[in-house]
Amino acid sequence: MTTKKKDGWAHTHTDRDVYHEIKLRAKHMRQNPTVAENILWRRLRRKQVGGFHFRRQHPIGQFIVDFFCAKARLVIEVDGEIHEGSEQAEYDASRQEFLEDLGLKVLRFDNAQVYQAADAVIEAIAESLYGLTDDEIAIVDGG
């Protein structure tokens, strides 16, 4: 995979076979979401948060992110119990570094936050989205 920066956005090119496998995994994950992902998806889909369009289980490079808003360059991750181990924490950190190197902002929430305070999670997402400057939105829109 190669990454090239152009106009503040990084374009990635993944081997065709690898990309095909990732797309199949993403489709499977969309068809079998966790309870927390389902709760959050019901609040994010159909541009319910500030008119921003989100994708779920979206491939970026060799990774699949839980939710992605291209216009805001925002990734949202919902972490379950598997993310509590030290080995998984290392993997998550390197993954987040990769995404941030592409110019993406990553927000992380754990399952408990989604279950117990979904409104606060949506508010945090909205604050991140509305925190974009007009110039940042113009760059993303190609303006």
Secondary structure, DSSP 4 states (H G I P E B T S, - for coil): -EEEEETTEEEEE--HHHHHHHHHHHHHHHHS--HHHHHHHHHHTTTTTTT---EEEEEETTEEEEEEETTTTEEEEEE-GGGGSHHHHHHHHHHHHHHHHTT-EEEEEEHHHHHH-HHHHHHHHHHHHHT--HHHHHHHHT-
